Amino acid sequence: MTAVELIESWIVNLEAEQARLVETGQDAPAMALQGRLVRTIGGLHLYEFLVPGEVRLSIDLPVSIVPADDTDTTEGIVLRQTGPSILVQLVDNLGSEVPSVTLVPDKAGLVGTAAARLKEILAKPDLYHLGPAERLAALLQMPTAEVETFSASSSVFTTLWSDDRVLRRQKLGSLAMDLVRANKRILLLCPDHEDSDELVGMVGRIMKAGGLNPRTWVTRYELPMIPQAAGLDLQELGFEAQMHQFYAKSQGDKASLKQKYDRFRELAPFLSQKDAKQRDLDEVRLLEWRLVTQFRELQVKLAGVDTTLKEFETLPLFQRLAMQTVGKNVDSLKQYRVLYQSQMDRLNSEIDVAKGRIQQLVPEAAVPRGQRAECEDLKEQIAKLGGAKKVRELLAAEENPNRQAFVQNRRLVAATPMRVATDPLFSRVRFDVLMVDEAPQIAVPSLLAAAGLVRERIIVSGDPRAIVTTGQWAMPQKGSRAVSETTPLPLA
């Protein structure tokens, strides 16, 4: 069968499994008698609940949490079950201690979501890539004996078969570092969260030894189960922690920008008012200068008249006759003196008014030291951001974390098969390379859903002898329920 035919076959079986789960009522509620908060990272909370021994929940199974005090129901995802203890990832905080809750699993909804994803792959061939998936489909349909001896190493499909897990993961880590250096986007699949933590730690250590900062390139999609692996802090590599840190810095930058913009809006009208007062002050000072200039000219003329009156009797006759011809005699000079004095008195009063106005305008036009330079600096920063209108738009925009944009900025995304097959985020992102660790432990529908997101290459790793023991690659007959009745969940 081709990849398309294989996907169609599994769609039929998943829909049959969903119908069986609904008919048999296997999504029965389970009572958890005790719960506690393990850790909180960003907006996610990891809780541990104790359930009865007969309750078995698969990883990445969505559950509804109904508190005993009739508060609002919240949603969560099962990350691990060890005996009666289960770890559930929640988006709501229920407190440090939870007395009792009711867990309502949704296996039918999970299977239906996986089937819907496979249908979407077939319905939108322009958005999904089935080139590398054809090679994977051929491998999945091989007899087990042939798979154990099958080896491929090409630019499209590669197998890393070995019973030495450490050796396999070292090879995966080296390949991942080379692909990151080649600017390839990698989707790294592990069958469960513990394996994902261990492999992410090993890959991060290899990258660090090769001179790459794993915090820049690697992200672990779900909350890590263990705090450290291979000497690395896994919480720093967690998707939620990285996104929370990024948006916390973004919000800090936004708060700083708002503070600068508010300060600019405060300084701009203040300095505009000061500039207007300065223009008034300059005009009054110019008027004062003109009045003083006229006053000094009148002083010179008045001094000349006084000198002439004192020396008039001693002037030569010819000079006095010349002055009289132009109307200058003792009487007219005295009139000139009175006229000049009255003009000087008027100018003097106007100068006093101008000086008073200047004394009033000087403090009004004064700008505190440094404020003008501060305003110019803020104006320059706002201009670099596109102007005041653009800054207002930035400040008015709601801070909605764009998970898709953030995950696309990471070169290696580590996740579990179920999350890739059912989380809406992975339907919108694409990768260059798919790396599958412990592939025989991963069900066929999840492998096909992940393969549809890959453009260039698939790398499959694991122990081929586990194909028989796990039974995850078993190919059920069309419409048969035999397999679905013997396995808890076809995508587990």
C-alpha positions in Angstrom: 0.0 0.0 0.0 1.1 3.6 -0.6 1.2 6.1 2.2 -2.2 7.4 1.2 -3.8 3.9 1.2 -2.1 3.2 4.5 -3.5 6.4 6.0 -7.0 5.6 4.7 -6.8 2.1 6.3 -5.9 3.6 9.6 -8.6 6.2 9.4 -11.1 3.4 9.2 -9.7 1.5 12.1 -9.4 4.7 14.3 -13.1 5.5 13.6 -14.0 1.9 14.5 -12.0 2.2 17.7 -13.7 5.5 18.5 -17.1 3.9 18.0 -16.1 1.0 20.2 -15.0 3.3 23.0 -18.3 5.2 22.9 -20.4 2.1 22.8 -18.5 0.4 25.7 -18.4 3.5 27.8 -14.7 3.2 28.6 -14.4 6.9 29.4 -15.7 6.2 32.9 -14.8 8.8 35.6 -12.2 7.9 38.2 -11.9 9.3 41.7 -8.5 10.7 42.8 -8.4 10.9 46.6 -5.3 13.0 46.9 -3.4 15.6 44.8 -0.6 18.0 45.2 1.2 20.6 43.1 4.6 19.4 41.9 5.8 22.5 40.1 4.6 25.5 38.1 6.3 26.7 34.9 4.9 29.7 33.1 1.2 29.2 32.7 1.2 25.4 33.2 1.0 23.5 36.5 2.1 19.9 37.1 0.0 18.0 39.6 0.3 14.5 41.0 -2.9 12.6 41.8 -3.3 9.2 43.5 -5.9 7.0 41.8 -7.2 3.4 42.5 -5.0 0.6 41.4 -7.4 -0.5 38.6 -7.3 2.8 36.9 -5.0 2.9 33.9 -4.6 6.1 31.9 -2.3 6.4 28.8 0.1 9.2 28.3 -1.1 12.4 26.7 -4.7 11.4 27.4 -6.9 14.5 27.8 -8.8 14.5 31.1 -11.3 16.8 32.7 -10.7 17.6 36.4 -13.8 18.1 38.4 -13.0 19.4 42.0 -15.0 18.1 44.9 -16.0 21.6 46.0 -18.0 22.2 42.8 -15.6 24.8 41.5 -15.0 25.3 37.8 -13.9 22.2 35.8 -10.5 22.4 34.3 -8.7 20.5 31.5 -5.5 18.6 31.7 -3.2 16.1 30.0 -1.8 12.9 31.6 2.0 12.9 31.2 2.8 9.7 33.2 1.3 7.0 35.4 3.5 5.0 37.8 1.3 2.6 39.8 -1.4 4.6 41.5 0.4 7.9 40.9 -0.3 10.0 37.8 1.1 13.3 36.7 -1.3 15.7 35.0 -0.5 18.9 33.3 -3.1 21.6 34.0 -3.6 25.2 32.8 -5.4 26.2 36.0 -3.9 26.3 39.5 -5.9 24.2 42.0 -3.8 25.1 45.0 -0.8 23.4 46.6 -3.0 20.6 48.0 -6.1 19.1 46.4 -8.3 16.9 48.7 -10.1 15.0 46.0 -11.1 15.4 42.4 -12.9 13.4 39.7 -10.9 12.6 36.5 -13.0 12.2 33.4 -10.8 10.8 30.5 -11.6 11.4 26.9 -10.2 8.4 25.0 -12.9 8.6 22.3 -12.2 12.3 21.7 -8.4 11.6 21.5 -8.9 8.9 18.9 -11.3 11.0 17.0 -8.8 13.9 16.9 -6.1 11.6 15.6 -8.4 10.4 12.8 -9.4 13.9 11.9 -5.7 14.8 11.6 -5.1 11.9 9.2 -8.2 13.0 7.2 -6.8 16.5 7.0 -3.5 15.2 5.6 -5.4 13.5 2.8 -7.8 16.4 2.2 -5.1 19.1 2.0 -2.2 17.5 0.0 -0.8 21.0 -0.8 -0.2 21.6 3.0 1.3 18.3 3.9 4.2 16.4 2.4 4.0 12.6 1.8 7.2 12.2 -0.1 9.4 11.0 2.8 6.3 9.3 4.3 6.2 6.9 1.3 9.5 5.4 2.5 8.2 5.2 6.0 5.0 3.5 4.8 7.1 0.9 3.0 9.0 0.1 6.1 5.9 -0.2 8.3 4.5 -2.8 6.0 7.6 -5.0 5.8 7.7 -8.4 7.5 9.5 -8.2 10.8 12.3 -10.4 9.6 13.0 -8.1 6.7 12.9 -5.0 8.9 15.6 -6.4 11.2 18.0 -6.7 8.2 16.8 -3.6 6.4 19.2 -0.7 6.4 18.8 2.7 4.7 21.1 5.7 4.6 20.0 8.3 2.1 19.1 11.9 2.0 15.4 11.0 2.3 15.2 8.0 4.6 17.7 6.7 7.2 17.5 3.8 9.7 19.6 3.5 12.9 18.9 -0.1 14.1 20.8 -1.3 17.2 20.1 -2.9 20.5 22.4 -0.4 22.2 20.2 2.5 23.2 23.1 4.8 24.3 24.9 4.3 21.0 21.7 5.0 19.0 21.0 8.2 21.0 24.6 9.4 20.6 24.2 9.0 16.8 20.9 10.9 16.9 22.5 13.7 18.9 25.4 14.0 16.5 23.0 14.0 13.5 20.8 16.6 15.2 23.7 18.9 15.8 24.8 18.6 12.1 21.3 19.3 11.0 20.9 22.3 13.2 24.2 23.7 11.8 22.7 23.1 8.4 19.7 25.3 9.4 17.3 22.4 9.3 14.1 22.3 11.5 13.8 19.0 13.3 10.9 17.2 14.9 12.2 14.7 17.5 9.8 12.0 18.6 10.1 9.8 21.6 7.5 7.2 22.8 7.0 8.8 26.2 8.1 11.8 28.3 10.8 10.1 30.2 12.6 9.0 27.0 12.1 12.5 25.6 13.7 14.0 28.7 16.7 11.7 28.5 17.2 12.2 24.8 16.8 16.0 25.0 19.5 16.0 27.7 21.9 14.0 25.6 21.2 16.0 22.5 21.7 19.2 24.5 25.0 18.0 25.9 26.3 17.0 22.5 25.4 20.4 21.1 27.0 22.2 24.1 30.2 20.2 23.5 30.0 21.2 19.8 29.8 24.9 20.7 26.1 25.4 20.4 23.8 26.7 23.1 20.9 24.2 23.5 18.7 26.9 25.0 18.7 28.7 21.7 18.0 25.8 19.5 16.2 23.1 21.5 12.8 23.1 23.1 10.9 20.3 24.9 7.3 20.8 24.1 5.7 19.5 27.4 6.8 20.0 31.0 9.8 17.8 31.8 9.4 14.9 34.1 12.8 15.3 35.7 14.7 18.5 36.5 18.0 17.5 34.9 19.4 15.1 32.3 22.9 14.7 31.1 24.0 17.6 33.3 21.5 20.1 31.7 18.6 21.9 33.3 15.6 20.6 31.4 13.4 23.3 32.7 15.4 25.8 30.7 14.8 23.8 27.6 11.0 23.5 28.3 8.8 25.1 25.7 6.5 26.7 28.3 9.5 28.1 30.3 11.2 29.5 27.2 8.0 31.1 26.0 7.1 32.5 29.4 10.6 34.0 29.7 10.4 35.5 26.2 7.0 37.1 26.8 8.0 38.2 30.3 10.9 40.1 28.6 8.5 41.3 25.9 6.1 42.6 28.5 8.9 44.3 30.3 10.0 46.0 27.1 6.4 47.0 26.5 6.2 48.5 30.0 9.4 50.4 29.4 8.2 51.7 26.1 4.9 52.8 27.7 6.8 54.6 30.4 9.0 56.3 27.7 5.9 57.2 25.6 4.1 58.6 28.6 7.1 60.6 29.6 7.4 62.0 26.0 3.7 62.9 26.1 4.3 64.7 29.3 7.4 66.6 28.2 6.3 67.5 24.6 3.4 69.9 25.6 5.5 71.2 28.5 8.4 72.1 26.3 6.0 73.4 23.6 4.6 75.8 26.2 8.2 76.8 27.2 9.1 77.4 23.6 6.1 79.7 23.2 7.1 81.6 26.4 10.7 81.8 25.0 9.4 83.4 21.8 7.4 85.9 23.8 10.5 86.6 25.8 12.6 87.1 22.7 10.1 89.5 21.3 10.0 91.6 24.5 13.8 91.6 24.6 13.9 92.8 21.0 11.4 95.6 21.9 13.4 96.5 24.9 16.5 96.8 22.8 14.7 99.1 20.3 13.4 101.3 23.1 16.8 101.5 24.8 18.4 102.4 21.4 15.8 105.2 20.9 16.3 106.4 24.5 20.1 106.6 24.0 19.7 108.5 20.7 17.4 111.0 22.6 20.0 111.3 25.4 22.6 112.2 22.8 20.3 114.8 21.2 19.4 116.3 24.6 23.1 116.4 25.6 23.8 118.3 22.4 21.0 120.8 23.0 22.3 121.5 26.6 25.8 122.0 25.3 24.6 124.4 22.6 22.5 126.4 25.1 25.5 126.7 27.5 27.8 127.8 24.7 25.3 129.8 22.6 26.5 133.3 23.8 30.2 132.4 23.1 29.5 131.0 19.6 30.8 133.1 16.7 28.3 135.4 15.1 28.5 133.6 11.8 27.6 130.3 13.4 24.7 131.7 15.3 23.3 133.3 12.1 23.6 129.9 10.4 21.7 128.2 13.2 19.0 130.8 13.1 18.5 130.2 9.4 17.5 126.6 10.2 15.3 127.6 13.2 17.7 127.0 16.0 17.8 129.7 18.5 17.6 129.8 22.3 13.8 129.6 22.4 13.6 126.7 19.9 16.4 124.8 21.6 14.6 125.0 24.9 11.5 123.6 23.1 13.6 120.8 21.6 14.9 120.1 25.1 11.4 119.8 26.5 10.3 117.6 23.6 13.3 115.3 23.9 12.8 115.0 27.7 9.1 114.1 27.3 10.0 111.5 24.7 12.7 110.0 27.0 10.2 109.9 29.9 7.7 108.0 27.7 10.4 105.6 26.5 11.7 105.2 30.0 8.2 104.1 31.2 7.9 101.7 28.3 11.3 100.3 29.1 10.2 99.7 32.7 7.1 97.8 31.4 9.3 95.7 29.1 11.7 94.9 31.9 8.9 93.9 34.2 7.5 91.6 31.4 11.0 90.2 30.9 11.3 89.4 34.6 8.0 87.6 34.4 8.8 85.6 31.3 12.3 84.5 32.3 11.1 81.9 34.8 8.2 80.9 32.7 10.4 80.2 29.7 13.2 78.5 31.7 13.5 74.7 31.1 14.9 72.5 33.8 18.3 71.2 33.0 18.4 68.0 31.0 14.7 67.9 30.1 15.1 69.2 26.6 17.8 66.6 25.9 15.7 63.9 27.4 12.7 64.9 25.2 14.9 64.9 22.1 16.2 61.5 23.0 12.7 60.1 23.5 11.6 61.7 20.3 14.4 60.0 18.4 13.6 56.6 19.9 9.9 56.9 19.0 10.8 58.0 15.5 13.0 54.8 15.1 9.9 52.7 16.0 7.8 54.3 13.3 6.5 57.4 15.1 3.9 58.1 17.8 1.1 56.4 15.9 3.0 53.2 15.5 4.0 53.2 19.2 0.3 53.7 20.2 -0.6 50.7 18.1 2.1 48.6 19.7 0.9 49.6 23.2 -2.7 49.0 22.3 -2.0 45.5 20.9 -3.0 42.7 23.3 -0.2 40.5 24.5 -1.4 37.2 23.1 1.4 34.6 23.1 1.9 33.3 19.6 2.9 29.7 20.3 3.2 28.9 16.6 5.6 31.7 15.9 7.7 30.8 19.0 8.0 27.1 18.2 9.0 28.0 14.6 12.0 29.9 16.0 13.4 26.7 17.5 15.5 24.3 15.3 14.7 21.2 17.3 11.3 20.5 18.8 11.1 17.4 21.0 7.6 15.9 21.6 5.7 12.7 22.1 3.8 11.1 19.1 0.4 11.6 20.7 0.9 15.4 21.1 2.1 15.7 17.5 -0.9 13.8 16.2 -3.6 15.6 18.2 -2.3 19.1 19.2 -3.6 21.8 16.8 -0.3 23.6 17.0 1.5 20.9 15.0 -1.0 21.1 12.2 0.3 24.6 11.5 4.0 24.1 11.7 6.3 22.2 9.3 9.7 20.6 9.7 12.6 19.6 7.4 13.6 16.4 9.3 11.7 13.9 11.4 13.9 12.0 14.0 12.1 9.1 15.7 13.6 7.4 18.7 12.4 4.0 19.7 10.2 3.9 16.6 9.0 0.3 17.1 7.3 1.5 20.3 5.3 4.2 18.5 1.9 3.3 16.8 1.6 3.6 13.1 -1.0 6.4 13.0 1.2 8.7 15.1 4.2 8.0 12.9 2.1 8.8 9.8 0.7 12.0 11.3 4.3 13.2 12.1 5.7 12.1 8.7 3.1 14.3 7.0 4.8 17.4 8.6 8.2 16.7 7.1 9.5 18.0 3.8 12.9 16.4 3.3 14.0 13.5 5.5 13.0 10.9 8.1 15.4 9.2 10.5 14.1 6.1 12.2 15.9 4.7 15.3 15.3 1.7 17.6 15.7 -2.0 18.2 13.8 -3.8 15.4 13.2 -6.8 17.7 10.8 -4.6 19.7 8.4 -4.6 16.8 7.0 -8.0 17.7 7.0 -7.4 21.5 5.2 -4.1 21.4 2.9 -4.8 18.6 2.6 -1.2 17.7 3.2 -1.8 14.0 0.6 -4.5 13.7 -1.7 -3.9 10.7 -5.3 -4.7 11.6 -7.7 -5.8 9.0 -10.1 -3.2 7.6 -13.1 -2.9 9.9 -11.7 -5.4 12.4 -11.9 -4.7 16.1 -9.7 -7.6 17.2 -6.6 -5.4 17.7 -8.5 -2.5 19.2 -10.0 -4.8 21.8 -6.7 -6.1 23.0 -4.8 -2.8 23.2 -5.9 0.1 25.5 -5.5 2.7 22.8 -4.2 2.4 19.2 -2.1 5.6 19.4 -0.6 4.9 22.8 
